[in-house]
């Protein structure tokens, strides 16, 4: 399988007529490690959110292997781990996992993976040490 190549081109982001990002270009290939450096508030996290698809901007062109993608999170094309918690209060782990699991085996999944005890917990209250045997 060929390596995946992500290209992000011409990203432009403005807040209140202030240009935060202008003509940003990034290209990276699967397996590469890229550092994104800058002062507080210069748009590093915003750029990642734009690539993922959770933040709209004035303009951007994002492609994977030359194929334009509208939102990175569609079809699990791009994953993103934000720096701050963004989960709604009170959400259960079972609700978070639902879109990731084949619905035909959902009811058996906790038994298969021995995770029934954690699917009713909230992510913030869950601690691995409490359930390790």
N, C-alpha and C positions, 0 to 999 in steps of 0.2 A: 504494500500500500504506500503510495507516495506521501511525502510529508505535507502537512497542511501549511499554507502560507496566508497570513492575515495581512491585509493592507488597509490602512486608514489614511484617507487623503482629504485635504482641504477642509478640515474641521474648523468651524467658526462658532463661537459662543459669546453671547453678550448678555449682561445683566444691567438693566437700567442705562442703556446706551454706553456702557463701559465694556470694551472688548476684553474678554478674559482669555479666549483662545482665538488665534487667527492663523489660517493656512497651516495647520499642524499636519505633519505627515509621519506615519510610523509604518514600518514593514517588519514583520518577524515571522520566523518559521518555527514550526512545532519543535520543541526541545530547546529552543534558545531561551536564555535568561536575559531580560532587558531591565535596566534600571531607569526609572522615571524620577528625575530630580528637579526640585524647585522650591521656592519659598512658600510659606503658608499662604493659602488663598490664591495661588497662581493658576489653579485649574487642573492639578494632577488627578484628583479623585473625580472631578467632573468629566475629564477625558475618558476615564475608565467607565463611568456610568453611561456616557454617550456610546462608547463601543459596545457595551452590554445591551443598550437599548432602553435603559430606565430613565434617561434624561434626554429631552429634545434639545436641539440646537438650531442655529440659523441654517447651517449647511454642513454636510459631511457625506463622504462616499466611503463605504466599508465593503470589502470583498474578502471572501475566502476562496483561494485557488481561482481567482478571477471571476467568481460568481458573486454578484451584488447581493448583499443581505440588508434587509430593512431593519430588523431588530436582532441583535446577537443571541438573545435568549430563546428565540423561536427555534424549535427542533434541536435544542441543546447544542447549538453550534459554538457558543462561547459561554464560559462559566466565569463568575465574578464573585469574589468574597469581599464584601464591603468592610470598611474600617469600623463602622458603628453598627449596632444592632438595628435592624430594620423590620423585624417581625412584629406583627400586631400582638398586643398584650392578650394573654389568655389562649393563644393558639397552641394546639396539641401537636406533638411530634407526628402522630398518625395523619393529621391533615397535611403536614409538610411533605410526608412521604408518598401520599396518595398519587400525585401525578407521575411519580417515578416507578411505579410498580404495575405490573400486568394486572388488570382488574379481575381476571379469572382466578388468580391465586391470592388476592388481597386477604380474604378471611383466613387462609392457612399460613400466611406469611409470618405472623408472630410465632407460631409453633415451629415453623421451619427454621427460623433464625433465632429462636429462643429470646425474643425481645418483647414479649407481651407486656412485661412489667414497665417498660419505658414508653410504650406508645401512648399511654394516658398521661404522661408527664409533660410539663411545659419545658421548652428548651432551657430557659434560665434556671429552672429548679433541678434540672437533670445533672447529676454528677456521676461520672463513670465509676469512681471509687465506691459509691453506694451499692452498685450492682455487680461488681466483680466478685467472683468466687474463687 
